[in-house]
Every structure is written in structure tokens, then in C-alpha cells.
Amino acid sequence: MNRQYSISGFSLYEILFAVAVTAVLAAIALPAYQRYVKDARLKQAASALQNNAHALERFYAQHKSFKKNSTTWADLAVKQNDYFCFRMQGNARGALPDNFTVKAVALNKDSEPRVLKINQDMILTLCETSTSSCSESNTYFSNANGTDSNCIIYE
């Protein structure tokens, strides 16, 4: 009685090769995915900034100012989303009544150090670094010189 057995399965080399190929693909794909997620969150923040700017424009059409009074900005439509907080930049006291800047700062500045800003002309600006933080006690972000740096127009 001769029995023939067939060996099926993978050899150790084949498994190691498959693991190595998977590791290389993961090493390439993971940073690209993380960059995609950060960019998607930034676009979501830009959309919220535009919503805030439109709400401020509606307020301006009724009150001829972006401020409630000489010391207080008009309320923002969107104050926070899952990843960013949104506040006016600078104190309303002494600010021109027909100018504004709304800024979006990441809730976790370690994962996203960039900030987005929009002004009364609906120009979006992306700054690579900022000293602004969502944990500031003011209802607005300070407007000190050097607060934001390496800024470009965001499209």
C-alpha cells in the first residue's frame, strides 16, 4: 500500500516574504493616510470659518458693525468642532467696526500646530505656527505681534 501525501501550505520563507511586503506597504501608506486625515480636518475647519464669516456678515448687514458694542465681538455661529476651536482674533475694544479676523486653532496642538484664519474679505490664511491656544481664558485670541508665523493664503 503506497499512499501519496500532498503537502499543502506555505513555507516559512513565503510567510516571511508576505509579512515583509505588508510591512513596507504599511510604512508607505500610514504617513499618507495621516496626512490625508490632517488635510480633511483642516478643510472642515475652513468650512466652519466660512460659516462664521457669513454669520458675521449677516450681523454686519443689520448692525453696521462686527461688534455687539465697543468691547464685545458678535457671537460666532460655530465655536468648536471635534478638532478645532474658533474665536475672534484680537480684543474688540479699539478694533475697527468693519474689520474682523476669526481664527481656528487645533484642540490638540501637538497633532496639528497649524492655524487657519479668515478675515472680512473672506481670505483664508494658513499659518504653520502659532502661540494661540484653545485653553486661553479670553473669549478671543490675543493679537500680539508674532502670534502667528509662516502664513500663506489657503485655497
Secondary structure by P-SEA (a helix, b strand, c coil): cbbbbbbbcccaaaaaaaaaaaaaaaaaaaaaaaaaaaaaaaaaaaaaaaaaaaaaaaaaaacccccccccccccccccccccccccccccccccccccbbbbbbbcccccccbbbbbccccbbbbbcccccccccccccccccccccccccccc
